[in-house]
Amino acid sequence: MQVSAYDHDAEEKKQRLSHRHFKRLEAIADQAGYINKALLVRKQHLQMQRYKVRLQKKRTELLLQQAVELKTLKLKLKRAQLYG
């Protein structure tokens, strides 16, 4: 009888431990899911930031080009007024 009670206690303890480990694994999996989602959101955010930077760079280039063209036209107008 005593051996069977010991076996029963050991089996019960084993089940509790396996349940506890399973819960820990579930918790780790949940955390990994949250981390993966956060990383995905961060990656998308960085992609959007890079896109915005590229757009801003193109805008700046266009503005500089237009400024040069405007300056050239002003100089031509001034020369035409002076010599024309």
C-alpha positions in Angstrom: 0.0 0.0 0.0 2.8 2.4 0.9 4.5 1.9 -2.5 1.3 2.6 -4.4 0.7 5.8 -2.4 4.2 6.9 -3.2 3.7 6.1 -6.9 0.4 8.1 -6.8 2.1 11.1 -5.1 5.0 10.9 -7.6 2.6 10.8 -10.5 0.6 13.7 -9.2 3.8 15.8 -8.7 5.0 14.9 -12.2 1.6 16.1 -13.6 1.8 19.3 -11.7 5.3 20.0 -12.9 4.5 19.2 -16.5 1.4 21.5 -16.3 3.6 24.3 -14.8 6.2 23.9 -17.5 3.4 23.8 -20.2 2.0 27.1 -18.7 5.5 28.6 -18.8 6.0 27.6 -22.4 2.6 29.1 -23.3 3.6 32.4 -21.6 6.9 32.4 -23.5 5.0 31.8 -26.7 2.6 34.7 -26.0 5.6 37.0 -25.2 7.3 35.9 -28.4 4.1 36.7 -30.3 3.9 40.2 -28.8 7.6 40.7 -29.5 7.2 39.6 -33.1 4.2 41.9 -33.6 6.1 44.8 -32.0 9.1 44.1 -34.3 6.8 44.1 -37.3 5.2 47.4 -36.3 8.6 48.9 -35.8 9.8 47.6 -39.2 6.8 49.1 -40.9 7.3 52.4 -39.0 10.9 52.5 -40.1 9.9 51.8 -43.7 7.5 54.7 -43.6 10.1 57.0 -42.1 12.5 56.0 -44.9 9.8 56.7 -47.4 9.1 60.1 -45.9 12.8 60.9 -46.0 13.0 60.0 -49.7 10.0 62.2 -50.4 11.5 65.1 -48.5 14.8 64.7 -50.3 13.0 64.7 -53.7 11.1 67.8 -52.7 14.2 69.6 -51.6 16.0 68.7 -54.9 13.0 70.0 -56.8 12.9 73.2 -54.8 16.6 73.8 -55.3 16.3 73.2 -59.0 13.3 75.6 -59.2 15.3 78.2 -57.2 18.2 77.9 -59.7 15.8 78.3 -62.6 14.2 81.3 -61.0 17.5 82.9 -60.3 18.5 82.4 -63.9 15.3 83.9 -65.2 15.7 86.9 -62.9 19.2 87.4 -64.2 18.0 87.2 -67.8 15.2 89.6 -67.0 17.7 92.1 -65.4 20.1 91.8 -68.4 17.2 92.4 -70.8 16.1 95.4 -68.9 19.6 96.8 -68.7 20.6 96.2 -72.3 17.2 96.0 -74.0 
